[in-house]
Amino acid sequence: MTASTESVHAPIELAGRRVWVAGHRGMVGSALCRRLGREQCRLILAERSALDLRDQAATTAWMEQTRPDIVFIAAARVGGIVANASRPADFLYDNLMIAANIIHAAYRVGVEKLLHLGSSCIYPRDTAQPIREEQLLTGTLEATNEAYAVAKIAGLKLAESYARQYGCRFVSALPCNLYGPNDNFDPETSHVLPALIRKFHEAKTQGRPTVTIWGSGRPRREFLHVDDLADACVLVMRRYDGPMPINIGADAEISIAGLAALVAEVAGYRGRMTFDFTRPDGPPRRLLDVGRIRALGWQPSIDLRRGIEETSRHWIDHAADGRDLRGGRYRLA
């Protein structure tokens, strides 16, 4: 591990600090709140109805009033391939404004440390695997989520620039595909894993003989339970101050076809799977190099099968009582 990955500051103690989780209603934000509940810190939360993070004046005023010591940026507009491709302006504008407003206000009010969360999808489409942090901006982005990726890269570079120019302790983390409680299960806008959970559950309960999977099933992806991510984020906040973003991944991959088979098995679905080759696949492979985060002593604790079982129960419990799991506008991929 190179010196650039090591902390050059004293570790952050969360006890007694005022901690703001931006986007606390989303999948990642709610997981962070659960994890931070084990710390002796004071959580500061802003409801979406009371604070539009795309509004610079409102965001700055709120932060000047509340004066958080620690900030986790888990707020973002996110969605699957269809949502990204059909609403690029929304994804680019909203995510640019959210990141820029929070990061600039954090500098103005003297936030002690800030963690900006990006995504593995901001790496080049055809880059070498596993993906090291140094490979960012070395190739062409995946076209289906280019707008989201550009916005997230801008946020990452803004945090990096404030650190370089002003000495701010602003860092960025890049997680792989995430899933878990409070995910978005909407069939048109969700990511692949929650979409599959819903598809197979509904197919079983409705007695459908086939389930159609978007794409060829050949791309390989890496999936991390959101509670494991939250644990990693707390560690990064405490101990990481490197100039590079830091990858957070499961260090294991599975094909979409293999994932679908696993979800079907967990759901108890015994029908047939077909693949819709007219739907886009996205990048053929995306696996993160997790050397930096492993060097800090972190590794995931929830394996994929167990995570799918728990997330499936979450979906079934909420679907049964009629609650809408599409989620809010500020969510993290």
FENLIN-V475514 format. One record per residue. N is the residue number from 1. D_CENTER is the distance of its C-alpha to the mean C-alpha in whole Angstrom. Layout:
BEGIN
n->N d_center->D_CENTER
n->N d_center->D_CENTER
END
This chain:
BEGIN
n->1 d_center->25
n->2 d_center->26
n->3 d_center->27
n->4 d_center->24
n->5 d_center->21
n->6 d_center->23
n->7 d_center->23
n->8 d_center->26
n->9 d_center->26
n->10 d_center->27
n->11 d_center->24
n->12 d_center->23
n->13 d_center->24
n->14 d_center->22
n->15 d_center->25
n->16 d_center->27
n->17 d_center->24
n->18 d_center->23
n->19 d_center->19
n->20 d_center->17
n->21 d_center->14
n->22 d_center->13
n->23 d_center->11
n->24 d_center->13
n->25 d_center->13
n->26 d_center->10
n->27 d_center->8
n->28 d_center->6
n->29 d_center->9
n->30 d_center->12
n->31 d_center->11
n->32 d_center->11
n->33 d_center->15
n->34 d_center->16
n->35 d_center->15
n->36 d_center->17
n->37 d_center->20
n->38 d_center->21
n->39 d_center->22
n->40 d_center->25
n->41 d_center->23
n->42 d_center->23
n->43 d_center->20
n->44 d_center->20
n->45 d_center->19
n->46 d_center->19
n->47 d_center->20
n->48 d_center->18
n->49 d_center->22
n->50 d_center->23
n->51 d_center->21
n->52 d_center->20
n->53 d_center->18
n->54 d_center->19
n->55 d_center->22
n->56 d_center->23
n->57 d_center->26
n->58 d_center->25
n->59 d_center->22
n->60 d_center->24
n->61 d_center->27
n->62 d_center->24
n->63 d_center->23
n->64 d_center->27
n->65 d_center->28
n->66 d_center->25
n->67 d_center->25
n->68 d_center->22
n->69 d_center->22
n->70 d_center->19
n->71 d_center->16
n->72 d_center->12
n->73 d_center->10
n->74 d_center->8
n->75 d_center->9
n->76 d_center->9
n->77 d_center->11
n->78 d_center->9
n->79 d_center->11
n->80 d_center->12
n->81 d_center->15
n->82 d_center->18
n->83 d_center->16
n->84 d_center->15
n->85 d_center->18
n->86 d_center->20
n->87 d_center->19
n->88 d_center->18
n->89 d_center->20
n->90 d_center->18
n->91 d_center->14
n->92 d_center->16
n->93 d_center->18
n->94 d_center->16
n->95 d_center->13
n->96 d_center->16
n->97 d_center->17
n->98 d_center->15
n->99 d_center->14
n->100 d_center->18
n->101 d_center->19
n->102 d_center->17
n->103 d_center->18
n->104 d_center->21
n->105 d_center->22
n->106 d_center->21
n->107 d_center->23
n->108 d_center->26
n->109 d_center->26
n->110 d_center->26
n->111 d_center->22
n->112 d_center->23
n->113 d_center->19
n->114 d_center->16
n->115 d_center->12
n->116 d_center->10
n->117 d_center->7
n->118 d_center->7
n->119 d_center->6
n->120 d_center->9
n->121 d_center->10
n->122 d_center->12
n->123 d_center->14
n->124 d_center->17
n->125 d_center->18
n->126 d_center->21
n->127 d_center->20
n->128 d_center->22
n->129 d_center->20
n->130 d_center->18
n->131 d_center->17
n->132 d_center->18
n->133 d_center->16
n->134 d_center->20
n->135 d_center->19
n->136 d_center->17
n->137 d_center->19
n->138 d_center->22
n->139 d_center->22
n->140 d_center->21
n->141 d_center->18
n->142 d_center->17
n->143 d_center->19
n->144 d_center->17
n->145 d_center->14
n->146 d_center->16
n->147 d_center->16
n->148 d_center->12
n->149 d_center->12
n->150 d_center->15
n->151 d_center->14
n->152 d_center->11
n->153 d_center->14
n->154 d_center->16
n->155 d_center->14
n->156 d_center->14
n->157 d_center->17
n->158 d_center->18
n->159 d_center->17
n->160 d_center->19
n->161 d_center->22
n->162 d_center->22
n->163 d_center->22
n->164 d_center->25
n->165 d_center->27
n->166 d_center->27
n->167 d_center->26
n->168 d_center->23
n->169 d_center->21
n->170 d_center->18
n->171 d_center->15
n->172 d_center->12
n->173 d_center->9
n->174 d_center->8
n->175 d_center->6
n->176 d_center->7
n->177 d_center->7
n->178 d_center->6
n->179 d_center->9
n->180 d_center->11
n->181 d_center->13
n->182 d_center->12
n->183 d_center->10
n->184 d_center->12
n->185 d_center->15
n->186 d_center->17
n->187 d_center->19
n->188 d_center->19
n->189 d_center->15
n->190 d_center->13
n->191 d_center->11
n->192 d_center->14
n->193 d_center->13
n->194 d_center->14
n->195 d_center->16
n->196 d_center->18
n->197 d_center->18
n->198 d_center->20
n->199 d_center->22
n->200 d_center->24
n->201 d_center->24
n->202 d_center->26
n->203 d_center->28
n->204 d_center->29
n->205 d_center->30
n->206 d_center->32
n->207 d_center->33
n->208 d_center->32
n->209 d_center->34
n->210 d_center->31
n->211 d_center->27
n->212 d_center->26
n->213 d_center->23
n->214 d_center->22
n->215 d_center->22
n->216 d_center->24
n->217 d_center->22
n->218 d_center->23
n->219 d_center->19
n->220 d_center->18
n->221 d_center->14
n->222 d_center->12
n->223 d_center->11
n->224 d_center->10
n->225 d_center->10
n->226 d_center->8
n->227 d_center->11
n->228 d_center->12
n->229 d_center->8
n->230 d_center->10
n->231 d_center->13
n->232 d_center->12
n->233 d_center->11
n->234 d_center->14
n->235 d_center->16
n->236 d_center->15
n->237 d_center->16
n->238 d_center->19
n->239 d_center->20
n->240 d_center->18
n->241 d_center->20
n->242 d_center->20
n->243 d_center->20
n->244 d_center->18
n->245 d_center->14
n->246 d_center->13
n->247 d_center->11
n->248 d_center->10
n->249 d_center->11
n->250 d_center->13
n->251 d_center->16
n->252 d_center->17
n->253 d_center->17
n->254 d_center->18
n->255 d_center->20
n->256 d_center->19
n->257 d_center->22
n->258 d_center->22
n->259 d_center->19
n->260 d_center->21
n->261 d_center->24
n->262 d_center->22
n->263 d_center->21
n->264 d_center->24
n->265 d_center->26
n->266 d_center->24
n->267 d_center->25
n->268 d_center->28
n->269 d_center->29
n->270 d_center->32
n->271 d_center->32
n->272 d_center->31
n->273 d_center->28
n->274 d_center->29
n->275 d_center->27
n->276 d_center->26
n->277 d_center->27
n->278 d_center->27
n->279 d_center->23
n->280 d_center->21
n->281 d_center->20
n->282 d_center->17
n->283 d_center->18
n->284 d_center->20
n->285 d_center->18
n->286 d_center->15
n->287 d_center->15
n->288 d_center->14
n->289 d_center->17
n->290 d_center->16
n->291 d_center->19
n->292 d_center->18
n->293 d_center->16
n->294 d_center->19
n->295 d_center->21
n->296 d_center->20
n->297 d_center->21
n->298 d_center->17
n->299 d_center->17
n->300 d_center->15
n->301 d_center->17
n->302 d_center->16
n->303 d_center->18
n->304 d_center->16
n->305 d_center->20
n->306 d_center->19
n->307 d_center->16
n->308 d_center->17
n->309 d_center->20
n->310 d_center->18
n->311 d_center->16
n->312 d_center->19
n->313 d_center->21
n->314 d_center->19
n->315 d_center->19
n->316 d_center->23
n->317 d_center->23
n->318 d_center->22
n->319 d_center->23
n->320 d_center->27
n->321 d_center->27
n->322 d_center->26
n->323 d_center->23
n->324 d_center->21
n->325 d_center->17
n->326 d_center->16
n->327 d_center->14
n->328 d_center->14
n->329 d_center->14
n->330 d_center->11
n->331 d_center->8
n->332 d_center->4
n->333 d_center->4
END
